[in-house]
């Protein structure tokens, strides 16, 4: 039945030798250390009652971390995903042997697509780290999405004050990866100009995303953030958010208190 076939397909993907991870730990010209991982999975398997038609989705996910040996603070973590839909029509039933051969063939294609996406990002990261902040600021405005993402990451790490306004604009970007990257950069910069736009971004958001924004705002700190967290902790309709806001407020206040050594 289709449940057995689905389990067999997923087991094949987990154990297949053709998913080569020999590249998972390597040095790029002794200047970068790369770590990568691949995961493939089949889902949404549908089979007709006479077992003549079969459809499913093959999803490939890859995560990579590229760390410069000269500055580990500027490491890049990136995730890529490829989804493919498949439909087959056979007069005879589908066997495990057929599934293994088919997945070996199609899985290779998905892995190659993942490597292509990842290679594009990692190559761009290596090149863009050499660029001046002025060049990267231009990419924030006119670059492709992946260039904007990398420029945001690097400029945030450099704490470039001239990039703040353009990074704040990315908080409203439709690409969620870019939006999250902008939040991360502004937190690293402890940028007070970002507080009001980030508070506006919290309106109407689901608890998970709102919790992330609350934590990010608490990292930035300041009187405006403290007042906002105080309001959330006492008046937000969702208990989960009240607790998150209360904890963030306590953490923020604890950072403001002078240490024992400072008082002495």
Secondary structure, DSSP 4 states (H G I P E B T S, - for coil): -HHHHHHHHHHHHHH-TTS--TTSEEEETTTEEEEEEEEEEEEEEEE-TTS-EEEEEEEEEEEEEEEETT-GGG-EEEEEEEEEEEEEE-SSPPPHHHHHHHHHHHHHHHHHHHHHHHHHHHHHHHHHTTS-HHHHHHHHHHS-HHHHHHHHHHHHHHT-GGGHHHHHHGGG-S-HHHHHHHHHHHHHTT-THHHHHHHHHTTT--HHHHHHHHHHHHHH--HHHHHHHHHHHHH-S-HHHHHHHHHHHHHHHHHHSPPHHHH-
